[in-house]
């Protein structure tokens, strides 16, 4: 594990941006997280809990190699990016890599947090792993490869076609890339897209032959379906099956399937489409799971079929702060068609696990209640730590059991990289805390915890200086380009201060402790500013240490 973490350390050690002022580093002793699954469903001996990856792990793609399963997720403009997981039972997952962990692979400079890498696809052929992906606004479509899924992964092989969401279909020794592109006609409506296929020469790393449009618009273009995307092809019983998401990534999200006798079609849709959605259910139902879609189907070594897909867990209405998560459901076959979930049924929170040898829960669970403490005393930060945009120079060190952060760019500056590294918020009800050693030297100096949903929607809680006085302060930015001071209090100490952020669905509380005396700076603060509903975008909230010193 630590061998992998050393590679991540290299990546994270590069997470930085230059500042015009050299300032003393901010030092953090520990980082603690505690999250509680709101559903509180007990597990039977043969059951598992949805989601299988809690928090900001969207657009899952899964493949099997022998008895091992590998899964990747979107990570947009966070760095390192494209987390890679492995499992033997489809339930217990361990992260083994970030496929994008070197600055020379991709440059996210100037990209917003919800740009960057979308919807990766992982596959394996002839001893090599492949990830096909898109870097939105930063290069287009590409393929990276690795002999070992734990890395290193290659630099991108860029591919000259338009669109997003490429996936590779392997047939014998040939490869084909299927993806979302513009239709072969002027768009009839907003969100009118198409699915195309073209052969990929995997030995030469280039596209060959003609492109063929497989789907125009969606299952039924007369109904103006929007955003057909995330396509995957597999073969079974003489048919080629094409599955794709349809309806956009919000409450109308769904998964559909079509099939054909020939790889290039014509593809006929299943009369029972969609094969997965929650859009027809009462949004006021208890413990709702919504926006389900973007599925990948995989067959186990025992012949069973399962689907990984994304969905969300709102805490109220359609408000959720933690992003889109990875879920797992069995696939049943009906008259030659795969069905993930019959219409009108809610996604179950718990259900029987796949018929596979159960593996022990990983040291860091990815589902259910989660608690961990990062003491910063190892050789590297674990690979779950991520920053914002591609680094240009180092800004952090692990020294004597502390994390030292130099100053970086301010949050929201698209051309720089903030001195911010964080962990995903994985539960609606969660607590983050850290112990900080820092003395602001002039007005505007900041160090503490930041909760970041986007470049224009985030929270800062920590030490700063206002009008020449050191204070503990709370600033929020609510879909805006400037911070708002919510509350501050004088603090007179050069010793450590412990900062705690309490997340409870749509509200937040902020506590600080000096010398063991705990005080609340602010409570019942609106947390919906960190929701996708208000902030927009495709990511989830990331919380962690942050340091900024303004230029002179």
VENNOR-V415952 format. One record per residue. RES is the residue in one small letter. BURIAL is 1 if it has 16 or more other C-alpha atoms within 10 Angstrom, else 0. Layout:
res & burial
RES & BURIAL
RES & BURIAL
This chain:
res & burial
x & 0
x & 0
x & 0
x & 1
x & 1
x & 1
x & 1
x & 1
x & 1
x & 0
x & 1
x & 1
x & 1
x & 1
x & 1
x & 1
x & 1
x & 1
x & 1
x & 0
x & 0
x & 0
x & 1
x & 0
x & 1
x & 1
x & 1
x & 1
x & 1
x & 1
x & 1
x & 1
x & 1
x & 1
x & 1
x & 1
x & 1
x & 0
x & 0
x & 0
x & 0
x & 0
x & 0
x & 0
x & 0
x & 0
x & 0
x & 1
x & 1
x & 1
x & 1
x & 1
x & 1
x & 1
x & 1
x & 1
x & 1
x & 1
x & 1
x & 1
x & 1
x & 1
x & 1
x & 1
x & 0
x & 0
x & 0
x & 0
x & 1
x & 1
x & 1
x & 1
x & 1
x & 1
x & 1
x & 1
x & 1
x & 1
x & 1
x & 1
x & 1
x & 1
x & 1
x & 1
x & 1
x & 1
x & 1
x & 1
x & 1
x & 1
x & 1
x & 1
x & 1
x & 1
x & 1
x & 1
x & 1
x & 1
x & 1
x & 1
x & 1
x & 1
x & 1
x & 0
x & 0
x & 1
x & 1
x & 1
x & 1
x & 1
x & 1
x & 1
x & 1
x & 1
x & 1
x & 1
x & 1
x & 1
x & 1
x & 1
x & 1
x & 1
x & 1
x & 1
x & 0
x & 0
x & 0
x & 0
x & 1
x & 1
x & 1
x & 1
x & 1
x & 1
x & 1
x & 1
x & 0
x & 1
x & 1
x & 1
x & 1
x & 1
x & 1
x & 1
x & 1
x & 1
x & 0
x & 0
x & 1
x & 1
x & 1
x & 1
x & 1
x & 1
x & 1
x & 1
x & 0
x & 1
x & 1
x & 0
x & 0
x & 0
x & 1
x & 1
x & 1
x & 1
x & 1
x & 1
x & 1
x & 1
x & 0
x & 0
x & 0
x & 0
x & 1
x & 1
x & 1
x & 1
x & 1
x & 1
x & 1
x & 1
x & 1
x & 0
x & 0
x & 0
x & 0
x & 0
x & 0
x & 0
x & 1
x & 1
x & 1
x & 1
x & 1
x & 1
x & 1
x & 1
x & 1
x & 1
x & 1
x & 0
x & 0
x & 0
x & 0
x & 0
x & 1
x & 0
x & 0
x & 0
x & 0
x & 0
x & 1
x & 1
x & 1
x & 1
x & 1
x & 1
x & 1
x & 0
x & 0
x & 0
x & 0
x & 1
x & 1
x & 1
x & 1
x & 1
x & 1
x & 1
x & 1
x & 1
x & 1
x & 1
x & 1
x & 0
x & 0
x & 0
x & 1
x & 1
x & 1
x & 1
x & 1
x & 1
x & 1
x & 1
x & 1
x & 1
x & 1
x & 1
x & 1
x & 1
x & 1
x & 1
x & 1
x & 1
x & 1
x & 1
x & 1
x & 1
x & 0
x & 0
x & 1
x & 0
x & 1
x & 0
x & 1
x & 0
x & 1
x & 1
x & 0
x & 0
x & 1
x & 1
x & 1
x & 1
x & 1
x & 1
x & 1
x & 0
x & 0
x & 0
x & 1
x & 0
x & 0
x & 0
x & 1
x & 1
x & 1
x & 1
x & 1
x & 1
x & 1
x & 1
x & 1
x & 1
x & 1
x & 1
x & 0
x & 1
x & 0
x & 0
x & 0
x & 0
x & 1
x & 1
x & 1
x & 1
x & 1
x & 1
x & 1
x & 1
x & 1
x & 1
x & 1
x & 0
x & 0
x & 1
x & 1
x & 1
x & 1
x & 1
x & 1
x & 1
x & 1
x & 1
x & 1
x & 1
x & 1
x & 1
x & 1
x & 0
x & 0
x & 0
x & 0
x & 0
x & 1
x & 1
x & 1
x & 1
x & 1
x & 0
x & 1
x & 0
x & 0
x & 1
x & 1
x & 1
x & 1
x & 1
x & 1
x & 0
x & 1
x & 1
x & 0
x & 0
x & 0
x & 0
x & 0
x & 0
x & 0
x & 0
x & 0
x & 0
x & 1
x & 1
x & 1
x & 1
x & 1
x & 1
x & 0
x & 0
x & 0
x & 1
x & 1
x & 1
x & 0
x & 1
x & 0
x & 1
x & 1
x & 1
x & 1
x & 1
x & 1
x & 1
x & 1
x & 1
x & 1
x & 1
x & 1
x & 1
x & 1
x & 1
x & 1
x & 1
x & 1
x & 1
x & 0
x & 0
x & 1
x & 1
x & 1
x & 1
x & 1
x & 1
x & 1
x & 1
x & 1
x & 1
x & 1
x & 1
x & 1
x & 1
x & 0
x & 1
x & 1
x & 1
x & 1
x & 1
x & 1
x & 1
x & 1
x & 1
x & 1
x & 1
x & 1
x & 1
x & 1
x & 1
x & 1
x & 1
x & 1
x & 1
x & 1
x & 1
x & 1
x & 1
x & 1
x & 1
x & 1
x & 1
x & 0
x & 1
x & 1
x & 1
x & 1
x & 1
x & 1
x & 1
x & 1
x & 1
x & 1
x & 1
x & 1
x & 1
x & 1
x & 1
x & 1
x & 1
x & 1
x & 1
x & 1
x & 1
x & 1
x & 1
x & 0
x & 0
x & 0
x & 1
x & 1
x & 1
x & 1
x & 1
x & 1
x & 1
x & 1
x & 1
x & 1
x & 0
x & 0
x & 0
x & 1
x & 0
x & 0
x & 0
x & 0
x & 1
x & 0
x & 0
x & 1
x & 0
x & 0
x & 0
x & 0
x & 1
x & 1
x & 1
x & 1
x & 1
x & 1
x & 1
x & 1
x & 1
x & 1
x & 1
x & 1
x & 1
x & 1
x & 1
x & 1
x & 1
x & 0
x & 1
x & 0
x & 0
x & 0
x & 0
x & 0
x & 0
x & 1
x & 1
x & 0
x & 0
x & 0
x & 0
x & 1
x & 1
x & 1
x & 1
x & 1
x & 1
x & 0
x & 0
x & 1
x & 1
x & 1
x & 1
x & 1
x & 1
x & 1
x & 1
x & 1
x & 1
x & 1
x & 1
x & 1
x & 1
x & 1
x & 1
x & 0
x & 0
